[in-house]
Amino acid sequence: MIGMVDIHINREEQNVLLQVSHKNTIGFGQTMGDLIEVPYEELMEAVQKGLKTSLKYYKVDVEASAPWKKTKYRSWKKFFSKHDLISVNYDTEETEEKRYEIFLWEKELKTNSYTTAKEGNTVYLSQEEFETKFYTVFDTLRSRIEE
């Protein structure tokens, strides 16, 4: 089972928004719920809580959400043009050393959509490493976001 949380970083305001996703019954990632603004100091705990929620709804049909419609941007294209994305995945079937995957997404500038993990910007962590190195990894990936 895989739990998924997306961390959207607003380039202008530098605030952090959390989005929980889950794998639906046909195996695709799907957003659920609203975007949640999270203070930096509470980010790791919020990510862990989001991963638990994501795993709870693994392969369950949940109504997909379009949380960016509730923001001042009103469309995914405008929202994505102002935000960058770091994802955190938790794989219950992976080895202990590679249970958490944290990565920075590559953005297709023409459409402002996220395409794949940015090369060289994926980190695998064990449970213990996640608890001790999360902020270091997050800050490193955040510093690699291109203007």
Beta strands, then each sheet from edge to edge (+ up, - down):
strand 1: 2-10
strand 2: 16-23
strand 3: 29-37
strand 4: 83-91
strand 5: 100-108
strand 6: 113-125
sheet 1: 3+ 2- 1+ 4- 5+ 6-
end
